[in-house]
Amino acid sequence: MATEQELQSLFDTLDGDKDGKVSINELFLSPGLSAVISSETGISSPQELLSRYASDEDGSITFEELKQAVKNASNLT
Ligand SMILES: [Ca+2]
């Protein structure tokens, strides 16, 4: 389980280039944090997370999309 604040801080840490989106490369660059995302979303691979939730053509996920994924897994407190 995670609060919105915890998720936001996780998201900001993952977003290395600070463009407001987390790309697949950024997920791969932080395997430890990706593992936390996996456990909070119940989706094991970054590829699957992005294909299910990223609306952008470039395959990056926004904070709102990540939040939705965690909410769908009933892990947002
Ligand atoms: Ca980014």
N, CA, C, O and the ligand as a Tripos MOL2 file, in Angstrom:
@<TRIPOS>MOLECULE
protein
  309   307    78     0     0
PROTEIN
NO_CHARGES

@<TRIPOS>ATOM
      1 N           0.8380   -1.1890    0.0000 N.3       1 MET1
      2 CA          0.0000    0.0000    0.0000 C.3       1 MET1
      3 C           0.8770    1.2440    0.0000 C.2       1 MET1
      4 O           1.9800    1.2410    0.5450 O.2       1 MET1
      5 N           0.3680    2.3120   -0.6230 N.am      2 ALA2
      6 CA          1.1070    3.5690   -0.6620 C.3       2 ALA2
      7 C           0.1250    4.7290   -0.6080 C.2       2 ALA2
      8 O          -1.0110    4.6300   -1.0710 O.2       2 ALA2
      9 N           0.5910    5.8240   -0.0340 N.am      3 THR3
     10 CA         -0.2190    7.0350   -0.0740 C.3       3 THR3
     11 C           0.1190    7.7880   -1.3610 C.2       3 THR3
     12 O           1.1290    7.5160   -2.0110 O.2       3 THR3
     13 N          -0.7460    8.7370   -1.7100 N.am      4 GLU4
     14 CA         -0.4870    9.5220   -2.9050 C.3       4 GLU4
     15 C           0.8510   10.2640   -2.8040 C.2       4 GLU4
     16 O           1.5770   10.3960   -3.7900 O.2       4 GLU4
     17 N           1.1630   10.7470   -1.5880 N.am      5 GLN5
     18 CA          2.4340   11.4600   -1.3900 C.3       5 GLN5
     19 C           3.6340   10.5500   -1.6140 C.2       5 GLN5
     20 O           4.6250   10.9450   -2.2290 O.2       5 GLN5
     21 N           3.5270    9.3180   -1.1010 N.am      6 GLU6
     22 CA          4.6330    8.3710   -1.2960 C.3       6 GLU6
     23 C           4.8060    8.0570   -2.7850 C.2       6 GLU6
     24 O           5.9210    7.9760   -3.3000 O.2       6 GLU6
     25 N           3.6690    7.8840   -3.4520 N.am      7 LEU7
     26 CA          3.7280    7.6050   -4.8870 C.3       7 LEU7
     27 C           4.3550    8.7630   -5.6480 C.2       7 LEU7
     28 O           5.1590    8.5640   -6.5580 O.2       7 LEU7
     29 N           3.9730    9.9800   -5.2570 N.am      8 GLN8
     30 CA          4.5090   11.1570   -5.9360 C.3       8 GLN8
     31 C           6.0220   11.2300   -5.7610 C.2       8 GLN8
     32 O           6.7460   11.5590   -6.7000 O.2       8 GLN8
     33 N           6.4900   10.9240   -4.5630 N.am      9 SER9
     34 CA          7.9210   11.0050   -4.3340 C.3       9 SER9
     35 C           8.6710    9.9010   -5.0800 C.2       9 SER9
     36 O           9.7760   10.1100   -5.5800 O.2       9 SER9
     37 N           8.0450    8.7150   -5.1460 N.am     10 LEU10
     38 CA          8.6090    7.6230   -5.9360 C.3      10 LEU10
     39 C           8.6680    8.0050   -7.4180 C.2      10 LEU10
     40 O           9.6670    7.7740   -8.0980 O.2      10 LEU10
     41 N           7.5720    8.5930   -7.8930 N.am     11 PHE11
     42 CA          7.4870    9.0000   -9.2970 C.3      11 PHE11
     43 C           8.5690   10.0310   -9.6280 C.2      11 PHE11
     44 O           9.2540    9.9210  -10.6440 O.2      11 PHE11
     45 N           8.7140   11.0480   -8.7450 N.am     12 ASP12
     46 CA          9.7050   12.1020   -8.9820 C.3      12 ASP12
     47 C          11.1230   11.5430   -9.0030 C.2      12 ASP12
     48 O          11.9660   11.9990   -9.7760 O.2      12 ASP12
     49 N          11.3820   10.5510   -8.1480 N.am     13 THR13
     50 CA         12.7060    9.9400   -8.1290 C.3      13 THR13
     51 C          12.9640    9.1490   -9.4130 C.2      13 THR13
     52 O          14.0640    9.1790   -9.9650 O.2      13 THR13
     53 N          11.9310    8.4410   -9.8760 N.am     14 LEU14
     54 CA         12.0750    7.6680  -11.1150 C.3      14 LEU14
     55 C          12.2450    8.5740  -12.3330 C.2      14 LEU14
     56 O          12.9480    8.2250  -13.2810 O.2      14 LEU14
     57 N          11.5970    9.7370  -12.3020 N.am     15 ASP15
     58 CA         11.6290   10.6560  -13.4370 C.3      15 ASP15
     59 C          12.9560   11.4040  -13.4800 C.2      15 ASP15
     60 O          13.0240   12.5880  -13.1480 O.2      15 ASP15
     61 N          13.9900   10.7130  -13.8850 N.am     16 GLY16
     62 CA         15.3450   11.2590  -13.8410 C.3      16 GLY16
     63 C          15.5330   12.5170  -14.6660 C.2      16 GLY16
     64 O          16.2740   13.4100  -14.2540 O.2      16 GLY16
     65 N          14.8830   12.6150  -15.8210 N.am     17 ASP17
     66 CA         15.0690   13.8070  -16.6560 C.3      17 ASP17
     67 C          14.0220   14.8850  -16.3640 C.2      17 ASP17
     68 O          13.9760   15.9130  -17.0400 O.2      17 ASP17
     69 N          13.1810   14.6420  -15.3540 N.am     18 LYS18
     70 CA         12.2040   15.6310  -14.8780 C.3      18 LYS18
     71 C          11.2930   16.1770  -15.9830 C.2      18 LYS18
     72 O          10.9990   17.3720  -16.0130 O.2      18 LYS18
     73 N          10.8470   15.2990  -16.8890 N.am     19 ASP19
     74 CA          9.9240   15.7750  -17.9200 C.3      19 ASP19
     75 C           8.4690   15.4960  -17.5360 C.2      19 ASP19
     76 O           7.5540   15.6900  -18.3370 O.2      19 ASP19
     77 N           8.2740   15.0350  -16.2930 N.am     20 GLY20
     78 CA          6.9100   14.8120  -15.8190 C.3      20 GLY20
     79 C           6.3370   13.4710  -16.2180 C.2      20 GLY20
     80 O           5.1690   13.1890  -15.9520 O.2      20 GLY20
     81 N           7.1530   12.6330  -16.8610 N.am     21 LYS21
     82 CA          6.7180   11.2990  -17.2710 C.3      21 LYS21
     83 C           7.8300   10.3050  -16.9690 C.2      21 LYS21
     84 O           9.0130   10.6450  -16.9870 O.2      21 LYS21
     85 N           7.4240    9.0660  -16.6900 N.am     22 VAL22
     86 CA          8.4160    8.0300  -16.4570 C.3      22 VAL22
     87 C           8.4250    7.0940  -17.6640 C.2      22 VAL22
     88 O           7.4120    6.4840  -18.0050 O.2      22 VAL22
     89 N           9.5780    6.9980  -18.2930 N.am     23 SER23
     90 CA          9.7220    6.1690  -19.4880 C.3      23 SER23
     91 C          10.2100    4.7800  -19.1010 C.2      23 SER23
     92 O          10.6040    4.5330  -17.9620 O.2      23 SER23
     93 N          10.1750    3.8870  -20.0710 N.am     24 ILE24
     94 CA         10.6330    2.5240  -19.8060 C.3      24 ILE24
     95 C          12.1110    2.5180  -19.4190 C.2      24 ILE24
     96 O          12.5330    1.7310  -18.5720 O.2      24 ILE24
     97 N          12.8980    3.4040  -20.0470 N.am     25 ASN25
     98 CA         14.3200    3.4720  -19.6970 C.3      25 ASN25
     99 C          14.5120    3.8930  -18.2470 C.2      25 ASN25
    100 O          15.3700    3.3580  -17.5440 O.2      25 ASN25
    101 N          13.7140    4.8470  -17.8060 N.am     26 GLU26
    102 CA         13.8280    5.2940  -16.4190 C.3      26 GLU26
    103 C          13.4420    4.1730  -15.4590 C.2      26 GLU26
    104 O          14.0210    4.0440  -14.3800 O.2      26 GLU26
    105 N          12.4660    3.3680  -15.8530 N.am     27 LEU27
    106 CA         12.1010    2.2230  -15.0060 C.3      27 LEU27
    107 C          13.2540    1.2220  -14.9430 C.2      27 LEU27
    108 O          13.5640    0.6840  -13.8800 O.2      27 LEU27
    109 N          13.8860    0.9800  -16.0930 N.am     28 PHE28
    110 CA         14.9930    0.0150  -16.1100 C.3      28 PHE28
    111 C          16.2270    0.5310  -15.3770 C.2      28 PHE28
    112 O          17.0220   -0.2510  -14.8530 O.2      28 PHE28
    113 N          16.3820    1.8620  -15.3440 N.am     29 LEU29
    114 CA         17.5370    2.4430  -14.6540 C.3      29 LEU29
    115 C          17.4200    2.3350  -13.1340 C.2      29 LEU29
    116 O          18.4220    2.4560  -12.4290 O.2      29 LEU29
    117 N          16.2160    2.1100  -12.6260 N.am     30 SER30
    118 CA         15.9990    2.0110  -11.1790 C.3      30 SER30
    119 C          15.2610    0.7350  -10.8150 C.2      30 SER30
    120 O          14.0910    0.7700  -10.4350 O.2      30 SER30
    121 N          15.9540   -0.3960  -10.9340 N.am     31 PRO31
    122 CA         15.2860   -1.6800  -10.6950 C.3      31 PRO31
    123 C          14.6470   -1.7940   -9.3110 C.2      31 PRO31
    124 O          13.5960   -2.4140   -9.1540 O.2      31 PRO31
    125 N          15.2930   -1.1880   -8.3070 N.am     32 GLY32
    126 CA         14.7270   -1.2550   -6.9500 C.3      32 GLY32
    127 C          13.3780   -0.5610   -6.8810 C.2      32 GLY32
    128 O          12.4260   -1.0860   -6.3050 O.2      32 GLY32
    129 N          13.3060    0.6410   -7.4800 N.am     33 LEU33
    130 CA         12.0550    1.3910   -7.4640 C.3      33 LEU33
    131 C          11.0240    0.7370   -8.3740 C.2      33 LEU33
    132 O           9.8310    0.7480   -8.0720 O.2      33 LEU33
    133 N          11.4760    0.1700   -9.4800 N.am     34 SER34
    134 CA         10.5540   -0.5480  -10.3680 C.3      34 SER34
    135 C           9.9040   -1.7090   -9.6420 C.2      34 SER34
    136 O           8.7330   -2.0160   -9.8660 O.2      34 SER34
    137 N          10.6720   -2.3570   -8.7670 N.am     35 ALA35
    138 CA         10.1300   -3.4710   -7.9990 C.3      35 ALA35
    139 C           9.0270   -2.9900   -7.0630 C.2      35 ALA35
    140 O           8.0340   -3.6870   -6.8540 O.2      35 ALA35
    141 N           9.2070   -1.7930   -6.4990 N.am     36 VAL36
    142 CA          8.1620   -1.2250   -5.6380 C.3      36 VAL36
    143 C           6.9080   -0.9510   -6.4750 C.2      36 VAL36
    144 O           5.7910   -1.2600   -6.0570 O.2      36 VAL36
    145 N           7.1060   -0.3720   -7.6500 N.am     37 ILE37
    146 CA          5.9770   -0.1040   -8.5580 C.3      37 ILE37
    147 C           5.2610   -1.4180   -8.8880 C.2      37 ILE37
    148 O           4.0320   -1.4850   -8.8750 O.2      37 ILE37
    149 N           6.0330   -2.4440   -9.1800 N.am     38 SER38
    150 CA          5.4370   -3.7440   -9.5050 C.3      38 SER38
    151 C           4.5730   -4.2490   -8.3720 C.2      38 SER38
    152 O           3.4660   -4.7400   -8.5920 O.2      38 SER38
    153 N           5.0860   -4.1250   -7.1490 N.am     39 SER39
    154 CA          4.3130   -4.6660   -6.0440 C.3      39 SER39
    155 C           3.0750   -3.8160   -5.7750 C.2      39 SER39
    156 O           2.0390   -4.3440   -5.3740 O.2      39 SER39
    157 N           3.1740   -2.5000   -5.9920 N.am     40 GLU40
    158 CA          2.0060   -1.6330   -5.7490 C.3      40 GLU40
    159 C           0.9460   -1.7430   -6.8480 C.2      40 GLU40
    160 O          -0.2360   -1.5130   -6.5930 O.2      40 GLU40
    161 N           1.3590   -2.0890   -8.0530 N.am     41 THR41
    162 CA          0.3900   -2.1750   -9.1560 C.3      41 THR41
    163 C          -0.0350   -3.6140   -9.4350 C.2      41 THR41
    164 O          -1.0360   -3.8490  -10.1130 O.2      41 THR41
    165 N           0.7250   -4.5770   -8.9140 N.am     42 GLY42
    166 CA          0.4410   -5.9730   -9.2220 C.3      42 GLY42
    167 C           0.7820   -6.3350  -10.6630 C.2      42 GLY42
    168 O           0.3610   -7.3750  -11.1690 O.2      42 GLY42
    169 N           1.5570   -5.4590  -11.3220 N.am     43 ILE43
    170 CA          1.9590   -5.7140  -12.7130 C.3      43 ILE43
    171 C           3.4650   -5.9280  -12.7160 C.2      43 ILE43
    172 O           4.2270   -5.0370  -12.3380 O.2      43 ILE43
    173 N           3.8940   -7.1150  -13.1440 N.am     44 SER44
    174 CA          5.2800   -7.4910  -12.8950 C.3      44 SER44
    175 C           6.2960   -6.8150  -13.8040 C.2      44 SER44
    176 O           7.4200   -6.5650  -13.3670 O.2      44 SER44
    177 N           5.9500   -6.5070  -15.0530 N.am     45 SER45
    178 CA          6.9940   -5.9530  -15.9070 C.3      45 SER45
    179 C           6.6800   -4.5160  -16.3160 C.2      45 SER45
    180 O           5.5210   -4.1540  -16.5170 O.2      45 SER45
    181 N           7.7500   -3.6890  -16.4380 N.am     46 PRO46
    182 CA          7.5600   -2.3140  -16.9060 C.3      46 PRO46
    183 C           6.8680   -2.2640  -18.2750 C.2      46 PRO46
    184 O           6.0450   -1.3830  -18.5230 O.2      46 PRO46
    185 N           7.2060   -3.2150  -19.1630 N.am     47 GLN47
    186 CA          6.5780   -3.2170  -20.4900 C.3      47 GLN47
    187 C           5.0670   -3.3360  -20.3770 C.2      47 GLN47
    188 O           4.3200   -2.6300  -21.0550 O.2      47 GLN47
    189 N           4.6250   -4.2500  -19.5000 N.am     48 GLU48
    190 CA          3.1930   -4.4640  -19.3770 C.3      48 GLU48
    191 C           2.5170   -3.2500  -18.7310 C.2      48 GLU48
    192 O           1.4350   -2.8340  -19.1450 O.2      48 GLU48
    193 N           3.1700   -2.6930  -17.7130 N.am     49 LEU49
    194 CA          2.6240   -1.4960  -17.0700 C.3      49 LEU49
    195 C           2.4050   -0.3960  -18.1050 C.2      49 LEU49
    196 O           1.3450    0.2280  -18.1440 O.2      49 LEU49
    197 N           3.4190   -0.1620  -18.9470 N.am     50 LEU50
    198 CA          3.3170    0.9180  -19.9260 C.3      50 LEU50
    199 C           2.3000    0.5910  -21.0070 C.2      50 LEU50
    200 O           1.5670    1.4730  -21.4550 O.2      50 LEU50
    201 N           2.2460   -0.6790  -21.4350 N.am     51 SER51
    202 CA          1.2930   -0.9750  -22.4990 C.3      51 SER51
    203 C          -0.1350   -0.8870  -21.9870 C.2      51 SER51
    204 O          -1.0470   -0.5930  -22.7600 O.2      51 SER51
    205 N          -0.3480   -1.1350  -20.7040 N.am     52 ARG52
    206 CA         -1.7010   -1.0420  -20.1690 C.3      52 ARG52
    207 C          -2.1190    0.3700  -19.8050 C.2      52 ARG52
    208 O          -3.2840    0.7350  -19.9660 O.2      52 ARG52
    209 N          -1.1630    1.1830  -19.3080 N.am     53 TYR53
    210 CA         -1.5640    2.4640  -18.7070 C.3      53 TYR53
    211 C          -1.0390    3.7120  -19.4000 C.2      53 TYR53
    212 O          -1.6130    4.7870  -19.2270 O.2      53 TYR53
    213 N           0.0340    3.6060  -20.1790 N.am     54 ALA54
    214 CA          0.5660    4.8110  -20.7940 C.3      54 ALA54
    215 C          -0.2830    5.2140  -21.9930 C.2      54 ALA54
    216 O          -0.4540    4.4440  -22.9390 O.2      54 ALA54
    217 N          -0.8160    6.4440  -21.9370 N.am     55 SER55
    218 CA         -1.6490    6.8910  -23.0550 C.3      55 SER55
    219 C          -0.7960    7.5500  -24.1340 C.2      55 SER55
    220 O          -1.2150    7.6610  -25.2860 O.2      55 SER55
    221 N           0.4080    7.9880  -23.7490 N.am     56 ASP56
    222 CA          1.2700    8.6630  -24.7100 C.3      56 ASP56
    223 C           1.8290    7.6890  -25.7310 C.2      56 ASP56
    224 O           2.1110    6.5290  -25.4300 O.2      56 ASP56
    225 N           1.9820    8.1980  -26.9530 N.am     57 GLU57
    226 CA          2.5560    7.3900  -28.0310 C.3      57 GLU57
    227 C           3.9930    6.9910  -27.7190 C.2      57 GLU57
    228 O           4.4690    5.9480  -28.1660 O.2      57 GLU57
    229 N           4.6800    7.8340  -26.9450 N.am     58 ASP58
    230 CA          6.0860    7.5390  -26.6640 C.3      58 ASP58
    231 C           6.2630    6.4920  -25.5650 C.2      58 ASP58
    232 O           7.3850    6.1220  -25.2170 O.2      58 ASP58
    233 N           5.1470    6.0260  -25.0290 N.am     59 GLY59
    234 CA          5.2360    4.9520  -24.0600 C.3      59 GLY59
    235 C           5.7430    5.3610  -22.6980 C.2      59 GLY59
    236 O           6.3300    4.5510  -21.9800 O.2      59 GLY59
    237 N           5.5210    6.6210  -22.3320 N.am     60 SER60
    238 CA          5.8580    7.0560  -20.9770 C.3      60 SER60
    239 C           4.5900    7.1330  -20.1470 C.2      60 SER60
    240 O           3.4950    7.3070  -20.6820 O.2      60 SER60
    241 N           4.7430    7.0030  -18.8470 N.am     61 ILE61
    242 CA          3.5820    7.0310  -17.9630 C.3      61 ILE61
    243 C           3.6010    8.3190  -17.1400 C.2      61 ILE61
    244 O           4.6490    8.7410  -16.6510 O.2      61 ILE61
    245 N           2.4290    8.9330  -16.9960 N.am     62 THR62
    246 CA          2.3340   10.1400  -16.1750 C.3      62 THR62
    247 C           2.0020    9.7280  -14.7400 C.2      62 THR62
    248 O           1.6840    8.5740  -14.4540 O.2      62 THR62
    249 N           2.0910   10.7290  -13.8440 N.am     63 PHE63
    250 CA          1.7630   10.4230  -12.4570 C.3      63 PHE63
    251 C           0.3040    9.9770  -12.3260 C.2      63 PHE63
    252 O           0.0040    9.0360  -11.5920 O.2      63 PHE63
    253 N          -0.5930   10.6510  -13.0320 N.am     64 GLU64
    254 CA         -2.0140   10.2880  -12.9580 C.3      64 GLU64
    255 C          -2.2420    8.8480  -13.4230 C.2      64 GLU64
    256 O          -3.0430    8.1190  -12.8380 O.2      64 GLU64
    257 N          -1.5440    8.4530  -14.4640 N.am     65 GLU65
    258 CA         -1.6850    7.0830  -14.9730 C.3      65 GLU65
    259 C          -1.1390    6.0610  -13.9820 C.2      65 GLU65
    260 O          -1.7260    4.9990  -13.7720 O.2      65 GLU65
    261 N          -0.0060    6.4020  -13.3800 N.am     66 LEU66
    262 CA          0.5580    5.5040  -12.3710 C.3      66 LEU66
    263 C          -0.3950    5.3810  -11.1790 C.2      66 LEU66
    264 O          -0.6230    4.2940  -10.6480 O.2      66 LEU66
    265 N          -0.9370    6.5180  -10.7810 N.am     67 LYS67
    266 CA         -1.8580    6.5180   -9.6550 C.3      67 LYS67
    267 C          -3.0740    5.6330   -9.9590 C.2      67 LYS67
    268 O          -3.5530    4.8980   -9.0950 O.2      67 LYS67
    269 N          -3.5590    5.7170  -11.1900 N.am     68 GLN68
    270 CA         -4.6970    4.8950  -11.5860 C.3      68 GLN68
    271 C          -4.3470    3.4030  -11.5060 C.2      68 GLN68
    272 O          -5.1590    2.5890  -11.0660 O.2      68 GLN68
    273 N          -3.1430    3.0630  -11.9300 N.am     69 ALA69
    274 CA         -2.7160    1.6600  -11.9050 C.3      69 ALA69
    275 C          -2.6910    1.1320  -10.4610 C.2      69 ALA69
    276 O          -3.1120    0.0080  -10.1870 O.2      69 ALA69
    277 N          -2.1890    1.9730   -9.5500 N.am     70 VAL70
    278 CA         -2.1200    1.5690   -8.1410 C.3      70 VAL70
    279 C          -3.5190    1.5010   -7.5440 C.2      70 VAL70
    280 O          -3.8300    0.6110   -6.7530 O.2      70 VAL70
    281 N          -4.3600    2.4580   -7.9380 N.am     71 LYS71
    282 CA         -5.7370    2.4730   -7.4690 C.3      71 LYS71
    283 C          -6.4800    1.2090   -7.9250 C.2      71 LYS71
    284 O          -7.2320    0.6050   -7.1610 O.2      71 LYS71
    285 N          -6.2540    0.8300   -9.1760 N.am     72 ASN72
    286 CA         -6.9120   -0.3690   -9.7150 C.3      72 ASN72
    287 C          -6.5040   -1.6370   -8.9720 C.2      72 ASN72
    288 O          -7.2630   -2.6050   -8.9060 O.2      72 ASN72
    289 N          -5.2960   -1.6180   -8.4150 N.am     73 ALA73
    290 CA         -4.8210   -2.7670   -7.6510 C.3      73 ALA73
    291 C          -5.2610   -2.6610   -6.1880 C.2      73 ALA73
    292 O          -4.8810   -3.4840   -5.3540 O.2      73 ALA73
    293 N          -6.0720   -1.6330   -5.8860 N.am     74 SER74
    294 CA         -6.5430   -1.3600   -4.5220 C.3      74 SER74
    295 C          -5.4020   -1.1560   -3.5380 C.2      74 SER74
    296 O          -5.4930   -1.5560   -2.3770 O.2      74 SER74
    297 N          -4.3270   -0.5320   -4.0060 N.am     75 ASN75
    298 CA         -3.1780   -0.2990   -3.1320 C.3      75 ASN75
    299 C          -2.9410    1.1690   -2.8310 C.2      75 ASN75
    300 O          -1.9130    1.5290   -2.2580 O.2      75 ASN75
    301 N          -3.8900    2.0230   -3.2150 N.am     76 LEU76
    302 CA         -3.7450    3.4330   -2.8670 C.3      76 LEU76
    303 C          -4.5060    3.7070   -1.5830 C.2      76 LEU76
    304 O          -5.7060    3.4520   -1.4810 O.2      76 LEU76
    305 N          -3.7730    4.2390   -0.5970 N.am     77 THR77
    306 CA         -4.4310    4.4930    0.6890 C.3      77 THR77
    307 C          -4.8010    5.9630    0.8110 C.2      77 THR77
    308 O          -5.3650    6.3750    1.8240 O.2      77 THR77
    309 CA         11.1830   11.2290  -17.5190 Ca       78 CA78
@<TRIPOS>BOND
     1     1     2 1
     2     2     3 1
     3     3     4 2
     4     3     5 am
     5     5     6 1
     6     6     7 1
     7     7     8 2
     8     7     9 am
     9     9    10 1
    10    10    11 1
    11    11    12 2
    12    11    13 am
    13    13    14 1
    14    14    15 1
    15    15    16 2
    16    15    17 am
    17    17    18 1
    18    18    19 1
    19    19    20 2
    20    19    21 am
    21    21    22 1
    22    22    23 1
    23    23    24 2
    24    23    25 am
    25    25    26 1
    26    26    27 1
    27    27    28 2
    28    27    29 am
    29    29    30 1
    30    30    31 1
    31    31    32 2
    32    31    33 am
    33    33    34 1
    34    34    35 1
    35    35    36 2
    36    35    37 am
    37    37    38 1
    38    38    39 1
    39    39    40 2
    40    39    41 am
    41    41    42 1
    42    42    43 1
    43    43    44 2
    44    43    45 am
    45    45    46 1
    46    46    47 1
    47    47    48 2
    48    47    49 am
    49    49    50 1
    50    50    51 1
    51    51    52 2
    52    51    53 am
    53    53    54 1
    54    54    55 1
    55    55    56 2
    56    55    57 am
    57    57    58 1
    58    58    59 1
    59    59    60 2
    60    59    61 am
    61    61    62 1
    62    62    63 1
    63    63    64 2
    64    63    65 am
    65    65    66 1
    66    66    67 1
    67    67    68 2
    68    67    69 am
    69    69    70 1
    70    70    71 1
    71    71    72 2
    72    71    73 am
    73    73    74 1
    74    74    75 1
    75    75    76 2
    76    75    77 am
    77    77    78 1
    78    78    79 1
    79    79    80 2
    80    79    81 am
    81    81    82 1
    82    82    83 1
    83    83    84 2
    84    83    85 am
    85    85    86 1
    86    86    87 1
    87    87    88 2
    88    87    89 am
    89    89    90 1
    90    90    91 1
    91    91    92 2
    92    91    93 am
    93    93    94 1
    94    94    95 1
    95    95    96 2
    96    95    97 am
    97    97    98 1
    98    98    99 1
    99    99   100 2
   100    99   101 am
   101   101   102 1
   102   102   103 1
   103   103   104 2
   104   103   105 am
   105   105   106 1
   106   106   107 1
   107   107   108 2
   108   107   109 am
   109   109   110 1
   110   110   111 1
   111   111   112 2
   112   111   113 am
   113   113   114 1
   114   114   115 1
   115   115   116 2
   116   115   117 am
   117   117   118 1
   118   118   119 1
   119   119   120 2
   120   119   121 am
   121   121   122 1
   122   122   123 1
   123   123   124 2
   124   123   125 am
   125   125   126 1
   126   126   127 1
   127   127   128 2
   128   127   129 am
   129   129   130 1
   130   130   131 1
   131   131   132 2
   132   131   133 am
   133   133   134 1
   134   134   135 1
   135   135   136 2
   136   135   137 am
   137   137   138 1
   138   138   139 1
   139   139   140 2
   140   139   141 am
   141   141   142 1
   142   142   143 1
   143   143   144 2
   144   143   145 am
   145   145   146 1
   146   146   147 1
   147   147   148 2
   148   147   149 am
   149   149   150 1
   150   150   151 1
   151   151   152 2
   152   151   153 am
   153   153   154 1
   154   154   155 1
   155   155   156 2
   156   155   157 am
   157   157   158 1
   158   158   159 1
   159   159   160 2
   160   159   161 am
   161   161   162 1
   162   162   163 1
   163   163   164 2
   164   163   165 am
   165   165   166 1
   166   166   167 1
   167   167   168 2
   168   167   169 am
   169   169   170 1
   170   170   171 1
   171   171   172 2
   172   171   173 am
   173   173   174 1
   174   174   175 1
   175   175   176 2
   176   175   177 am
   177   177   178 1
   178   178   179 1
   179   179   180 2
   180   179   181 am
   181   181   182 1
   182   182   183 1
   183   183   184 2
   184   183   185 am
   185   185   186 1
   186   186   187 1
   187   187   188 2
   188   187   189 am
   189   189   190 1
   190   190   191 1
   191   191   192 2
   192   191   193 am
   193   193   194 1
   194   194   195 1
   195   195   196 2
   196   195   197 am
   197   197   198 1
   198   198   199 1
   199   199   200 2
   200   199   201 am
   201   201   202 1
   202   202   203 1
   203   203   204 2
   204   203   205 am
   205   205   206 1
   206   206   207 1
   207   207   208 2
   208   207   209 am
   209   209   210 1
   210   210   211 1
   211   211   212 2
   212   211   213 am
   213   213   214 1
   214   214   215 1
   215   215   216 2
   216   215   217 am
   217   217   218 1
   218   218   219 1
   219   219   220 2
   220   219   221 am
   221   221   222 1
   222   222   223 1
   223   223   224 2
   224   223   225 am
   225   225   226 1
   226   226   227 1
   227   227   228 2
   228   227   229 am
   229   229   230 1
   230   230   231 1
   231   231   232 2
   232   231   233 am
   233   233   234 1
   234   234   235 1
   235   235   236 2
   236   235   237 am
   237   237   238 1
   238   238   239 1
   239   239   240 2
   240   239   241 am
   241   241   242 1
   242   242   243 1
   243   243   244 2
   244   243   245 am
   245   245   246 1
   246   246   247 1
   247   247   248 2
   248   247   249 am
   249   249   250 1
   250   250   251 1
   251   251   252 2
   252   251   253 am
   253   253   254 1
   254   254   255 1
   255   255   256 2
   256   255   257 am
   257   257   258 1
   258   258   259 1
   259   259   260 2
   260   259   261 am
   261   261   262 1
   262   262   263 1
   263   263   264 2
   264   263   265 am
   265   265   266 1
   266   266   267 1
   267   267   268 2
   268   267   269 am
   269   269   270 1
   270   270   271 1
   271   271   272 2
   272   271   273 am
   273   273   274 1
   274   274   275 1
   275   275   276 2
   276   275   277 am
   277   277   278 1
   278   278   279 1
   279   279   280 2
   280   279   281 am
   281   281   282 1
   282   282   283 1
   283   283   284 2
   284   283   285 am
   285   285   286 1
   286   286   287 1
   287   287   288 2
   288   287   289 am
   289   289   290 1
   290   290   291 1
   291   291   292 2
   292   291   293 am
   293   293   294 1
   294   294   295 1
   295   295   296 2
   296   295   297 am
   297   297   298 1
   298   298   299 1
   299   299   300 2
   300   299   301 am
   301   301   302 1
   302   302   303 1
   303   303   304 2
   304   303   305 am
   305   305   306 1
   306   306   307 1
   307   307   308 2
@<TRIPOS>SUBSTRUCTURE
     1 MET1         2 RESIDUE 1 A MET
     2 ALA2         6 RESIDUE 1 A ALA
     3 THR3        10 RESIDUE 1 A THR
     4 GLU4        14 RESIDUE 1 A GLU
     5 GLN5        18 RESIDUE 1 A GLN
     6 GLU6        22 RESIDUE 1 A GLU
     7 LEU7        26 RESIDUE 1 A LEU
     8 GLN8        30 RESIDUE 1 A GLN
     9 SER9        34 RESIDUE 1 A SER
    10 LEU10       38 RESIDUE 1 A LEU
    11 PHE11       42 RESIDUE 1 A PHE
    12 ASP12       46 RESIDUE 1 A ASP
    13 THR13       50 RESIDUE 1 A THR
    14 LEU14       54 RESIDUE 1 A LEU
    15 ASP15       58 RESIDUE 1 A ASP
    16 GLY16       62 RESIDUE 1 A GLY
    17 ASP17       66 RESIDUE 1 A ASP
    18 LYS18       70 RESIDUE 1 A LYS
    19 ASP19       74 RESIDUE 1 A ASP
    20 GLY20       78 RESIDUE 1 A GLY
    21 LYS21       82 RESIDUE 1 A LYS
    22 VAL22       86 RESIDUE 1 A VAL
    23 SER23       90 RESIDUE 1 A SER
    24 ILE24       94 RESIDUE 1 A ILE
    25 ASN25       98 RESIDUE 1 A ASN
    26 GLU26      102 RESIDUE 1 A GLU
    27 LEU27      106 RESIDUE 1 A LEU
    28 PHE28      110 RESIDUE 1 A PHE
    29 LEU29      114 RESIDUE 1 A LEU
    30 SER30      118 RESIDUE 1 A SER
    31 PRO31      122 RESIDUE 1 A PRO
    32 GLY32      126 RESIDUE 1 A GLY
    33 LEU33      130 RESIDUE 1 A LEU
    34 SER34      134 RESIDUE 1 A SER
    35 ALA35      138 RESIDUE 1 A ALA
    36 VAL36      142 RESIDUE 1 A VAL
    37 ILE37      146 RESIDUE 1 A ILE
    38 SER38      150 RESIDUE 1 A SER
    39 SER39      154 RESIDUE 1 A SER
    40 GLU40      158 RESIDUE 1 A GLU
    41 THR41      162 RESIDUE 1 A THR
    42 GLY42      166 RESIDUE 1 A GLY
    43 ILE43      170 RESIDUE 1 A ILE
    44 SER44      174 RESIDUE 1 A SER
    45 SER45      178 RESIDUE 1 A SER
    46 PRO46      182 RESIDUE 1 A PRO
    47 GLN47      186 RESIDUE 1 A GLN
    48 GLU48      190 RESIDUE 1 A GLU
    49 LEU49      194 RESIDUE 1 A LEU
    50 LEU50      198 RESIDUE 1 A LEU
    51 SER51      202 RESIDUE 1 A SER
    52 ARG52      206 RESIDUE 1 A ARG
    53 TYR53      210 RESIDUE 1 A TYR
    54 ALA54      214 RESIDUE 1 A ALA
    55 SER55      218 RESIDUE 1 A SER
    56 ASP56      222 RESIDUE 1 A ASP
    57 GLU57      226 RESIDUE 1 A GLU
    58 ASP58      230 RESIDUE 1 A ASP
    59 GLY59      234 RESIDUE 1 A GLY
    60 SER60      238 RESIDUE 1 A SER
    61 ILE61      242 RESIDUE 1 A ILE
    62 THR62      246 RESIDUE 1 A THR
    63 PHE63      250 RESIDUE 1 A PHE
    64 GLU64      254 RESIDUE 1 A GLU
    65 GLU65      258 RESIDUE 1 A GLU
    66 LEU66      262 RESIDUE 1 A LEU
    67 LYS67      266 RESIDUE 1 A LYS
    68 GLN68      270 RESIDUE 1 A GLN
    69 ALA69      274 RESIDUE 1 A ALA
    70 VAL70      278 RESIDUE 1 A VAL
    71 LYS71      282 RESIDUE 1 A LYS
    72 ASN72      286 RESIDUE 1 A ASN
    73 ALA73      290 RESIDUE 1 A ALA
    74 SER74      294 RESIDUE 1 A SER
    75 ASN75      298 RESIDUE 1 A ASN
    76 LEU76      302 RESIDUE 1 A LEU
    77 THR77      306 RESIDUE 1 A THR
    78 CA78       309 GROUP 0 **** ****
